[in-house]
Amino acid sequence: MNQPVRNSFRTSDDVELSWLESGEGPTLLMLPGWSQSAAMFKEQFAGLSGRFHCLALDHRGHGESGRPAWGYRISRLAQDVREFIQHRKLDEITLLGHSMGASVMWGYWDLFGGDRLVRMVIDDEPSVLTLKDTESADSAEDAGEIFPWPALVETCDSLVSPDPIGFTRTMIENMLSDQLKPLVHEWILEENLKFPRIHAATLLFNHSLQDWRDLIPRIDLPTLIITGRKSVVPWRSQAWIHSVLPGSRLEIFEEKRGGHHFAFLENPTGFNDLVSGFMLES
């Protein structure tokens, strides 16, 4: 396995975006979640780039990408992905979105359809994070609501509070298991904090108000859905996505198999085998 190479390009609104790339073969483009970075897919580069052309993009403001004062909306991040795909002249892509990365992927589908895509991997993302008060309890369970309105406002405010680092640490710790070493926990926190907290709050607010329930059933690509039994994302919300997405496949990692929000770090071998098998299906 070759070490991934880091490169960058400029978007149409003059933001420098960074990406990692390694390997040859069928193309796998990985999109990190909210406040995460391309570097966090290190185990996927290690385990998959011997058979696949692996790329991971740092969203604007995240990782090693530029940190402009604008553009922290899912629609703009989806446009960034489009411009990156065009810049690298990628085609026949398996697009993998972890957490908010899946929301960006759905935004891409909304704007550009399946152009240049052949498969999707939805990795642990609810169809809606914040619902109207008038929605039923059953709707909330199917959607996987994580941030009822008061919790969303409180969370975004806390990200720009006097102790945003401490609040971020608590958020991250709630997503991880004790199976990961303390040094890994600290590294994940460091990667998160590369994204300025004021922009993190702006993006989280916009991200949480997206409702993809009308779009998901219209996806007509082979789709793999991955979740964890003990993830902060309710696994039943992923089962709902599977139920409305014809021909999709659902894989639930049990707790002892790394079944948390970061299954690709908690159980990289199992995760990589799953993605590899999916990409090689005829």
N, C-alpha and C positions, 0 to 999 in steps of 0.2 A: 504494500500500500504506500503510495506516494503521499507526502504531506500536502494538504490542500494549499493552493496558492491564492493569495489575496490580491484582488484587483478592484478598480473603481471606475465609474462612469458618471456623467452629468445628466440629470433629468431635464425635461423641457422647461422646468421652472428653476433651473440653475442650482440644484442640490446634488452634491457628490454622494453617491451611494456605493457602499462597499459590499463585495461578495467574496465567498470562498468557493474554490472549484478544484476538483480532482477526479481522475479516472476517465475511462472510456466505456462506451456501450450505450444502452438505452438511458435516456435522460431522466434524472430525478431532481426536481427543483423543490427545495425545502424552505418554507416560510415560518419564521419564529413567531411566538406569541407576543402578547403585550409586554413590553419592557424587556423582552428576552433578546438574544443575539444569535447570529449565525454560528458563532463559536460553540454554542451549546449543542450543536449537532456533531460534535467531535467523534462520538462513538459510531455515528452513521457513516462518516467519512472513513473511519478505520475499518468498519465491517462491510461496507457496500461498494467503495470506490474501486475495488478489484474487479467488479463485474459491471458496474454502472458508471455513467457520467454524472457525478454528484455535484450539485451547486446549492448554496445557501445564501440568501440575501439578507443583509442588515437593512431593516426598514429605516426610513429617515428618522434621525434623532437617536437611533438605537446602535449599539455596538460601535463599530468603527465608521459608521456613516456620518455625514454632515448633520449639524444640529441647527436647522433654520428656525426662524420664529413663526413659520407658517406650515400649513399642509397636514396637520395632525387629525386627519379624517380617514375613515375606511375607504371612501371613494378615491382619495388621492393616493393612498397606499396601493390600491388596486391598479391605478394608472401607472404608478412607479413600477409595479411588476410587469405590466404590459410593455413599458419602455425598456425595461431590462431584457425581457425576452427578445424584443426586436433588436436591441443592441448586440446581444450575443448570437442572434440568428438561430435561436433554439426552435425545435419542432418536435412533434410526437413526445410531448412532455408528460410524465407522471408528476402531478402537482400535489405536494404534501403540505398541509397547513396545520400547525400545532396551535391549539387554543385560538387566540385572536387571528393567527395566521390562516385558519380555516374561514374566518369571517372575511378576511382580505381575499381569499380564494373565491368565496361566494360573490364578493363584490366584482371580481374579475369576470365571473360567469355572467353576472347581471349586465355588465357593460359590453363584453366581447364574446359572450357565448363560449363555445368549446374550441375556439380558434387556437390551433397549435397544441391542444391538449389531447391526450389519449386515455388518461386515468386520473382519478382523484383519490387522495387519502385524507379523510377527515379525522384529525387526531384530537378528540376530547374538547369539543366546542359546542355549547348550547345554541339552539336556533334563535333564542332571545335571552338576554341577560336581565332586562328590566321590563316588566309588564305594567299595563294599566291596572288600576285598582279594580276595574270592573270585570277583569278576567277571572274565570273560575279556578278553583283549586286544581282541577284536573288539567286545565290548560297550563297552569304554572308548572305542574309536574312534567308534562310532555315537553314544554319549552326548556325546562332546566333553569328556571330563573334563579340567579345568584344574588342579584342586587335589587331588592325592592327599592322603590324610590328613596325613602329616607336613608337606607344603607348606601345607595349610590352617592347621594350628596355628601354624606358623612365621610365616605371613603375618599372621594375626590378632594374634599377639604383637608383631610388628614395628610394627603400627599404633599400639600404645601403648608403644613403646620410647622410649629417650631421644631418638631422632631420627625421629619419625613424619612430619615434613614431607619429609625427605630420602627416606624410604622411599616415601611417596606419590608424590613426583616420579618416582622410578624406575618405579613401577607405571604411571603415566600415560604416561611417555615410551615404554614398551614397547608402548603401544596406538596411538601416533601415528606418522605418517611425516614425513620431512623436507620434504614438499611444503607442509606447514603452516608458516607463518612463526613464528619464535621467540616473538613477542609473543602469538600465538594459543596456543602451548604454555603460556605463563605464565598467560594468562587462564583456560585450562581448569584448571590447577592451583589457581588462586585460587578458582574455583567449587567444586572438590572440597573444598577446605579449609574451606568454610563448614559442612560436616558434621563435628561433633566426632569426632575419631579414635576415642575410646572407644566411641561409638555405631556408628561405621563398622565397627569390629571385630565388635561384637555382631551387626549386620545381615549382614555378610559370612558369618559362621559359620552363621547361620540359613539364609541364601539358598543356601549351598553344599550344604546337606544336603537340599534339596528334590529330589524325583525325580518328574518329570512324564511319564515314559514311558508310563504307563497312561492318562493324561489326553489327551495330544496327539492320538491317533488318534480320539478321540470328539468333537473339534471339528467342527462341521458348518457353519461359516460360510466364505464365500470368504476365502482366506488367501494373502497374499503373504509370502514368506520372502526376506529380504535378508541377504547376507553378503559378505565380501571374501576374495579368494584369499590375501591376506597378513595376515588378521586373526589376533589372538591366539585367537579362537574358531575351532577347526578347521572348515574349510568342509565337510568330510565329515559333520560332525554336523548341519549344516543340510540336507545332501542326505538324511540319514536321516529328519529331520522331514518333508521333502517326500515321501519314499517311503511314510510311514505315514499321511499326512494327505490323504485323498482330495480331488482337485480343486484342490490347492494349486499355487501357482506359485513357482518358485525362480529368483532372480536373483543371480548371483555377479559382483560387481565385480572386474575384474582389477586388478592392482597399479597400473598406469598410469592407471586410471580411478578412483583413490581407494579401492582395495580393501583397506581396513584396518578396524579396529573402529568408527571414527567416520566411516563413509562419508557420513553426512549433513552433515558438516563438510568432509571431504576432497574430495567431489564433490557439492556441494549441487544443482547444476543437474541432473545425472543422477539423483540421488536423488529430487528433487522431481518430475521428469518421470515417473519410475517410479510414485511414489505417486499422483500426479494421474491418470495413465492408469488405474491400478487402481481408484481411487475412482469414475471416470466410466464404468467398464464396466457394461453393463446386466445 
